[in-house]
Amino acid sequence: MYFDDLLDSCETVQSAQHLQRQLSDLLVMVGFKLMRFSAIKPVMIEDIPVEDRPPALEIAKGELPEIKTLGVTWEAEKDVFAFQI
């Protein structure tokens, strides 16, 4: 199995944290590592090692990045997807 990017959504911070832990644990068991993890809530990112976050992410400054995945840009600050035709 191989995939490059994963986009998901959860109703609560707690359910998102649970999903992140489950995915990380599952991926480690098969030799993968969850990387470039981002979220719209800084509390979701605080426990993620810096090397596993997107390079432009600086939660101390309160800035959320625009992340491009699968040809779509996710603007985390606004929580919207954008793409160019």
Number of C-alpha atoms within 10 A of each C-alpha: 4 5 5 6 12 9 9 8 10 11 7 9 15 11 12 16 16 13 15 17 13 12 14 15 14 14 13 12 10 9 7 13 14 18 15 16 19 20 18 16 14 15 12 16 19 12 9 16 11 15 10 14 18 16 11 11 19 15 14 8 7 11 14 21 20 20 18 14 12 9 10 12 16 18 16 17 14 10 12 10 13 12 9 6 2
